[in-house]
Amino acid sequence: MSDRKKEYRAGILDGVPIGLGYLAVSFTFGIMAADAGLTVLQATILSLTNLTSAGQFAGLGVIQAGASFAEMALTELIINLRYCLMSCSLSQKLARNMPFFHRFFMAYGVTDEIFGVSVCREGILSPWYSYGLISAAVPGWTFGTLLGAVSGSILPQRLLSALGVALYGMFLAVILPPARKNKILMGIILVSMGASLLFSMLPVVSGISSGFKIIILTVLIAGGAAFLFPVKEETENE
């Protein structure tokens, strides 16, 4: 088996749990999209082309409010700014001579969960591994939206609320294994959780949009961690 096939297969295997989690979360989005007046086709295409849970849920609110396209674009820009930081971080794991078209298609699949799994991947990040992740995750998100839009409001509200927390379960599954092996990483995660809680409660910063909150906290905490606990680069002779 060639290296490309091995990397692609590994990506699919690692992406299956993400796809299953997306299936549950996007099911709720599909139901909400139908309630907002979107057709099944429109809701499905929206999920296929965006891949952003927070952005899509916020976009539904903008659609229901009858806001302008400019407001929609600004809202999505603010909410999804965190993906710029994720992409910059992932670019450090790419080979310097990687063609632009690989970078372009890999950027399409940068989500919180795919980013978390990709960062934990040791060594240089292969585009074929990323394609494997995308191949497993994107169908889950898209098909879940399709099922939700078709199902409408058949399911009881309690079940829909339970499905809404599935995304946070995936976050825990991504960060806990490496955190158990690294005390510094565990400390950074705890500080991040505490700072996020303070940002949601303090009057001065609670009004900041979720997108900007993530940007501010990421820069401050990740920058501070990089300054206090720098990772030593391996030399070519090691």
C-alpha positions as CSV (number, residue, x, y, z in Angstrom):
1,M,0.0,0.0,0.0
2,S,1.4,3.4,-1.0
3,D,2.0,6.2,1.5
4,R,-0.9,8.2,0.1
5,K,-3.3,5.4,0.6
6,K,-2.0,4.8,4.1
7,E,-2.4,8.4,5.1
8,Y,-5.9,8.6,3.5
9,R,-7.0,5.5,5.2
10,A,-5.7,6.7,8.6
11,G,-7.5,10.0,8.0
12,I,-10.8,8.2,7.3
13,L,-10.4,6.1,10.5
14,D,-9.7,9.1,12.6
15,G,-12.5,11.1,10.9
16,V,-15.3,8.5,11.5
17,P,-15.9,9.6,15.1
18,I,-16.1,13.2,13.9
19,G,-18.5,12.3,11.2
20,L,-20.8,10.5,13.6
21,G,-20.8,13.4,16.0
22,Y,-21.5,15.8,13.1
23,L,-24.4,13.6,12.1
24,A,-26.1,14.2,15.4
25,V,-25.4,17.9,15.7
26,S,-26.3,18.8,12.1
27,F,-29.6,16.9,12.5
28,T,-30.6,19.7,14.9
29,F,-29.4,22.3,12.4
30,G,-31.5,20.7,9.6
31,I,-34.6,20.9,11.7
32,M,-33.9,24.6,12.6
33,A,-33.2,25.3,8.9
34,A,-36.5,23.9,7.9
35,D,-38.3,26.0,10.6
36,A,-36.5,29.1,9.3
37,G,-38.0,28.5,5.8
38,L,-35.2,26.9,4.0
39,T,-35.9,24.1,1.6
40,V,-34.3,20.7,2.1
41,L,-32.0,21.4,-0.9
42,Q,-31.0,24.8,0.4
43,A,-30.2,23.5,3.9
44,T,-28.2,20.6,2.6
45,I,-26.1,22.8,0.2
46,L,-25.6,25.3,3.1
47,S,-24.0,22.6,5.2
48,L,-22.0,21.1,2.3
49,T,-20.4,24.5,1.5
50,N,-19.9,26.0,5.0
51,L,-18.9,23.4,7.6
52,T,-19.3,25.8,10.5
53,S,-21.8,24.9,13.2
54,A,-21.7,28.3,15.0
55,G,-21.7,30.2,11.7
56,Q,-24.6,28.3,10.3
57,F,-26.7,28.6,13.4
58,A,-26.0,32.3,13.5
59,G,-26.7,32.6,9.8
60,L,-30.2,31.2,10.4
61,G,-30.9,34.0,12.9
62,V,-29.8,36.6,10.3
63,I,-32.0,35.0,7.7
64,Q,-35.0,34.9,10.0
65,A,-34.4,38.6,10.9
66,G,-34.5,39.5,7.2
67,A,-31.1,41.2,7.5
68,S,-29.0,42.3,4.5
69,F,-26.3,40.3,2.8
70,A,-23.7,42.8,4.2
71,E,-24.8,42.0,7.7
72,M,-24.7,38.3,7.0
73,A,-21.2,38.5,5.6
74,L,-19.9,40.6,8.6
75,T,-21.6,38.2,11.0
76,E,-20.0,35.1,9.4
77,L,-16.6,36.9,9.2
78,I,-16.6,37.7,12.9
79,I,-17.8,34.2,14.0
80,N,-15.4,32.3,11.8
81,L,-12.3,34.4,12.4
82,R,-11.0,31.6,14.6
83,Y,-10.4,29.4,11.5
84,C,-7.8,31.9,10.3
85,L,-5.8,31.1,13.5
86,M,-6.3,27.4,13.1
87,S,-5.2,27.6,9.4
88,C,-2.1,29.5,10.4
89,S,-1.3,26.9,13.1
90,L,-1.8,24.0,10.7
91,S,0.4,25.7,8.1
92,Q,3.3,25.1,10.4
93,K,2.8,21.4,10.1
94,L,2.8,21.4,6.2
95,A,5.8,20.7,4.0
96,R,7.3,23.9,2.6
97,N,7.1,22.6,-0.9
98,M,3.4,21.5,-0.7
99,P,1.5,22.8,-3.8
100,F,-1.1,25.5,-3.4
101,F,-4.0,23.4,-4.6
102,H,-3.4,21.0,-1.7
103,R,-3.4,23.9,0.8
104,F,-6.6,25.2,-0.8
105,F,-8.6,22.0,-0.5
106,M,-7.3,21.3,3.0
107,A,-8.5,24.8,4.1
108,Y,-12.0,23.8,3.0
109,G,-12.1,21.2,5.7
110,V,-10.6,23.2,8.6
111,T,-13.2,22.8,11.5
112,D,-12.6,22.8,15.2
113,E,-12.6,19.0,15.4
114,I,-10.6,18.4,12.3
115,F,-8.1,21.0,13.5
116,G,-7.8,19.3,16.9
117,V,-7.1,15.9,15.3
118,S,-4.7,17.3,12.8
119,V,-2.7,19.2,15.4
120,C,-2.3,16.0,17.4
121,R,-1.0,14.1,14.4
122,E,2.7,13.6,14.8
123,G,5.2,14.8,12.1
124,I,4.4,16.6,8.8
125,L,0.7,16.7,8.0
126,S,0.0,14.9,4.8
127,P,-2.7,16.4,2.5
128,W,-4.0,12.8,2.0
129,Y,-4.6,12.4,5.7
130,S,-6.6,15.7,5.7
131,Y,-8.6,14.4,2.7
132,G,-9.4,11.3,4.6
133,L,-10.6,13.3,7.6
134,I,-12.7,15.5,5.3
135,S,-14.1,12.4,3.4
136,A,-15.4,11.0,6.7
137,A,-16.5,14.2,8.4
138,V,-18.2,16.2,5.7
139,P,-20.7,13.5,4.7
140,G,-21.7,13.2,8.3
141,W,-22.4,16.9,8.6
142,T,-24.2,17.1,5.3
143,F,-26.3,14.0,5.6
144,G,-27.3,14.9,9.1
145,T,-28.6,18.2,7.9
146,L,-30.5,16.4,5.2
147,L,-32.1,14.1,7.6
148,G,-33.0,16.9,10.0
149,A,-34.5,19.1,7.3
150,V,-36.6,16.1,6.1
151,S,-37.7,15.1,9.5
152,G,-38.8,18.6,10.5
153,S,-40.1,18.8,14.1
154,I,-41.1,15.1,14.5
155,L,-38.6,14.4,17.3
156,P,-39.4,15.6,20.9
157,Q,-37.7,18.8,22.2
158,R,-35.8,16.8,24.9
159,L,-34.1,14.7,22.4
160,L,-33.2,17.7,20.3
161,S,-31.6,19.3,23.4
162,A,-29.6,16.2,24.0
163,L,-28.3,16.1,20.5
164,G,-27.2,19.7,20.9
165,V,-24.5,18.8,23.4
166,A,-22.9,16.2,21.1
167,L,-20.5,18.7,19.7
168,Y,-19.0,19.4,23.2
169,G,-18.5,15.7,23.7
170,M,-16.4,15.6,20.6
171,F,-14.3,18.5,21.9
172,L,-13.6,16.5,25.1
173,A,-12.7,13.4,23.1
174,V,-10.1,15.5,21.1
175,I,-8.4,17.3,24.0
176,L,-8.4,14.8,26.9
177,P,-6.1,12.1,25.5
178,P,-3.1,14.4,24.9
179,A,-3.9,16.4,28.1
180,R,-3.5,13.3,30.2
181,K,0.0,12.9,28.9
182,N,1.1,16.5,29.2
183,K,0.6,18.5,32.5
184,I,1.4,21.8,30.8
185,L,-1.3,21.1,28.2
186,M,-3.7,20.2,30.9
187,G,-3.0,23.5,32.7
188,I,-3.5,25.5,29.5
189,I,-6.8,23.8,28.9
190,L,-8.0,24.6,32.5
191,V,-6.9,28.2,32.2
192,S,-8.7,28.4,28.9
193,M,-11.9,27.1,30.4
194,G,-11.7,29.5,33.3
195,A,-10.9,32.5,31.1
196,S,-13.8,31.6,28.8
197,L,-16.2,31.4,31.8
198,L,-15.0,34.8,33.0
199,F,-15.5,36.3,29.6
200,S,-19.1,35.1,29.5
201,M,-19.8,36.6,33.0
202,L,-17.9,39.8,33.4
203,P,-20.0,42.8,32.3
204,V,-17.1,44.5,30.4
205,V,-16.4,41.6,28.0
206,S,-19.6,39.6,28.1
207,G,-21.0,41.6,25.2
208,I,-18.2,40.7,22.9
209,S,-19.2,38.4,20.1
210,S,-18.3,34.7,20.4
211,G,-15.9,34.9,17.4
212,F,-13.9,37.8,18.9
213,K,-13.9,36.1,22.3
214,I,-12.2,33.1,20.8
215,I,-9.7,35.2,18.9
216,I,-8.8,37.2,22.0
217,L,-8.5,34.2,24.3
218,T,-6.6,32.2,21.8
219,V,-4.0,34.9,21.2
220,L,-3.5,35.7,24.9
221,I,-3.5,32.1,26.2
222,A,-1.6,30.5,23.3
223,G,0.8,33.4,23.1
224,G,1.5,33.2,26.9
225,A,1.9,29.5,26.8
226,A,4.3,29.7,23.9
227,F,6.4,32.3,25.7
228,L,6.4,30.5,29.1
229,F,6.6,26.9,27.8
230,P,8.3,27.0,24.4
231,V,8.5,23.8,22.5
232,K,12.1,22.9,21.5
233,E,12.4,22.2,17.8
234,E,14.2,19.0,16.9
235,T,17.4,19.4,14.9
236,E,18.1,17.4,11.7
237,N,20.7,15.3,13.5
238,E,18.4,14.3,16.3
